[in-house]
């Protein structure tokens, strides 16, 4: 934990590990409309009913940048992005890898499909039952329910866990083969499974179209005041101030930050944006903090809407 203090306000910095990222040319975007079949009656709310289940049972594994199959469930955007068989870290690679940072390297679901991410929810339309049959997310939790591990016993030795595990990322049409090969590796993997209530809630929500009702929450007024103060601090034009701001940005690039004393529970990220304070943030997606942004930029504090994994584990 490192701390940065300034006379007119305290900004507390929780520094996370740097991400080992590389770059290559982006793939072409698939220009295919996504078909969703949605029930006119919605039994459950994503923000009220679904997100808490994912936080309790899923994001301990599916919450990091290198989550299995890159299926990141700390936000609705990660759920809609889906999964891919491409590993984040590949020590055997001979060329740069294309970065896949959520919220940074693509903005729409279609753009993620162009980067070889496939859906875990039904995107093929059809009757409501297709929402279950074509959902990899549902089939994985169904497998975990129908083929649970023996209770009160150690995980079988043939189920490899930890950093050495080689994840399999079946496409929706490949699930039956996966289930036959690994019948005891449904989800959640190797932990207490979903309760009857949790399973029923997820199943019904997926069947009714997996509607996302969550909207990004803007900073509240007292956060806006601190944001304005700190953005003014970071964007001073004197050369010595520019040097200080660059030094701070390069060290806070991977950080989650919060304002000490406000007690709002909100975290922020220091980014470089092509837009000035008071306008919507448009991140300049450089891989490293010392990369040339290639255009005029402004330091901005962007609110993080994803679940912070450490906080989720402590609740």
URLINTA-V347527 format. One record per residue. N is the residue number from 0. RES is the residue in three letters. OMEGA is omega in whole degrees, -180 to 180 (999 if undefined). Layout:
BEGIN
{{N:RES:OMEGA} {N:RES:OMEGA}}
END
This chain:
BEGIN
{{0:UNK:176} {1:UNK:-176} {2:UNK:176} {3:UNK:-178} {4:UNK:179} {5:UNK:-172} {6:UNK:-174} {7:UNK:175} {8:UNK:-179} {9:UNK:176} {10:UNK:-177} {11:UNK:-174} {12:UNK:172} {13:UNK:-172} {14:UNK:178} {15:UNK:180} {16:UNK:175} {17:UNK:179} {18:UNK:177} {19:UNK:-172} {20:UNK:175} {21:UNK:-171} {22:UNK:166} {23:UNK:-176} {24:UNK:-179} {25:UNK:178} {26:UNK:179} {27:UNK:-180} {28:UNK:178} {29:UNK:-178} {30:UNK:-179} {31:UNK:-179} {32:UNK:178} {33:UNK:-178} {34:UNK:178} {35:UNK:174} {36:UNK:-173} {37:UNK:177} {38:UNK:177} {39:UNK:178} {40:UNK:-179} {41:UNK:-179} {42:UNK:-174} {43:UNK:178} {44:UNK:178} {45:UNK:-174} {46:UNK:-176} {47:UNK:-170} {48:UNK:-172} {49:UNK:-178} {50:UNK:178} {51:UNK:178} {52:UNK:178} {53:UNK:179} {54:UNK:-179} {55:UNK:-167} {56:UNK:-170} {57:UNK:-166} {58:UNK:172} {59:UNK:175} {60:UNK:-174} {61:UNK:-179} {62:UNK:-176} {63:UNK:179} {64:UNK:180} {65:UNK:177} {66:UNK:179} {67:UNK:-178} {68:UNK:-179} {69:UNK:175} {70:UNK:-175} {71:UNK:-171} {72:UNK:178} {73:UNK:179} {74:UNK:176} {75:UNK:-180} {76:UNK:177} {77:UNK:177} {78:UNK:180} {79:UNK:176} {80:UNK:178} {81:UNK:-171} {82:UNK:176} {83:UNK:176} {84:UNK:180} {85:UNK:177} {86:UNK:176} {87:UNK:-179} {88:UNK:-178} {89:UNK:-176} {90:UNK:-179} {91:UNK:-176} {92:UNK:179} {93:UNK:180} {94:UNK:-180} {95:UNK:177} {96:UNK:177} {97:UNK:180} {98:UNK:-179} {99:UNK:-179} {100:UNK:178} {101:UNK:-179} {102:UNK:-174} {103:UNK:-170} {104:UNK:171} {105:UNK:-177} {106:UNK:-176} {107:UNK:177} {108:UNK:179} {109:UNK:178} {110:UNK:178} {111:UNK:176} {112:UNK:177} {113:UNK:177} {114:UNK:175} {115:UNK:169} {116:UNK:180} {117:UNK:-174} {118:UNK:171} {119:UNK:173} {120:UNK:-178} {121:UNK:175} {122:UNK:-176} {123:UNK:180} {124:UNK:-179} {125:UNK:180} {126:UNK:-177} {127:UNK:-179} {128:UNK:176} {129:UNK:179} {130:UNK:176} {131:UNK:-175} {132:UNK:-176} {133:UNK:-179} {134:UNK:176} {135:UNK:178} {136:UNK:-180} {137:UNK:-178} {138:UNK:178} {139:UNK:180} {140:UNK:176} {141:UNK:178} {142:UNK:179} {143:UNK:180} {144:UNK:-177} {145:UNK:-179} {146:UNK:-178} {147:UNK:173} {148:UNK:178} {149:UNK:-178} {150:UNK:175} {151:UNK:179} {152:UNK:-180} {153:UNK:176} {154:UNK:180} {155:UNK:-175} {156:UNK:-178} {157:UNK:176} {158:UNK:-177} {159:UNK:179} {160:UNK:176} {161:UNK:-173} {162:UNK:-178} {163:UNK:-178} {164:UNK:175} {165:UNK:-176} {166:UNK:171} {167:UNK:-175} {168:UNK:-175} {169:UNK:170} {170:UNK:-179} {171:UNK:-179} {172:UNK:-179} {173:UNK:-173} {174:UNK:-178} {175:UNK:178} {176:UNK:178} {177:UNK:-178} {178:UNK:178} {179:UNK:-178} {180:UNK:-175} {181:UNK:-174} {182:UNK:-179} {183:UNK:-177} {184:UNK:168} {185:UNK:-176} {186:UNK:-4} {187:UNK:-170} {188:UNK:168} {189:UNK:174} {190:UNK:177} {191:UNK:-175} {192:UNK:179} {193:UNK:173} {194:UNK:178} {195:UNK:-179} {196:UNK:-179} {197:UNK:-179} {198:UNK:-180} {199:UNK:179} {200:UNK:179} {201:UNK:-178} {202:UNK:-178} {203:UNK:179} {204:UNK:178} {205:UNK:-179} {206:UNK:-177} {207:UNK:173} {208:UNK:177} {209:UNK:-178} {210:UNK:177} {211:UNK:-179} {212:UNK:-177} {213:UNK:177} {214:UNK:178} {215:UNK:-179} {216:UNK:-180} {217:UNK:176} {218:UNK:178} {219:UNK:-170} {220:UNK:-178} {221:UNK:173} {222:UNK:179} {223:UNK:179} {224:UNK:179} {225:UNK:177} {226:UNK:179} {227:UNK:179} {228:UNK:-176} {229:UNK:176} {230:UNK:175} {231:UNK:178} {232:UNK:-176} {233:UNK:-173} {234:UNK:174} {235:UNK:-168} {236:UNK:179} {237:UNK:-175} {238:UNK:-179} {239:UNK:177} {240:UNK:177} {241:UNK:179} {242:UNK:178} {243:UNK:-179} {244:UNK:179} {245:UNK:179} {246:UNK:-180} {247:UNK:-180} {248:UNK:-178} {249:UNK:178} {250:UNK:-179} {251:UNK:-177} {252:UNK:-178} {253:UNK:-168} {254:UNK:162} {255:UNK:-177} {256:UNK:175} {257:UNK:-177} {258:UNK:-179} {259:UNK:177} {260:UNK:-180} {261:UNK:177} {262:UNK:179} {263:UNK:-178} {264:UNK:-178} {265:UNK:174} {266:UNK:-177} {267:UNK:178} {268:UNK:177} {269:UNK:-175} {270:UNK:170} {271:UNK:-176} {272:UNK:175} {273:UNK:-178} {274:UNK:-177} {275:UNK:179} {276:UNK:-180} {277:UNK:179} {278:UNK:177} {279:UNK:-179} {280:UNK:174} {281:UNK:-173} {282:UNK:171} {283:UNK:-166} {284:UNK:173} {285:UNK:-179} {286:UNK:-177} {287:UNK:-176} {288:UNK:179} {289:UNK:175} {290:UNK:177} {291:UNK:180} {292:UNK:175} {293:UNK:-179} {294:UNK:175} {295:UNK:-177} {296:UNK:178} {297:UNK:173} {298:UNK:-178} {299:UNK:174} {300:UNK:-176} {301:UNK:179} {302:UNK:179} {303:UNK:-179} {304:UNK:178} {305:UNK:175} {306:UNK:174} {307:UNK:-169} {308:UNK:-179} {309:UNK:178} {310:UNK:-179} {311:UNK:-179} {312:UNK:-178} {313:UNK:-177} {314:UNK:999}}
END
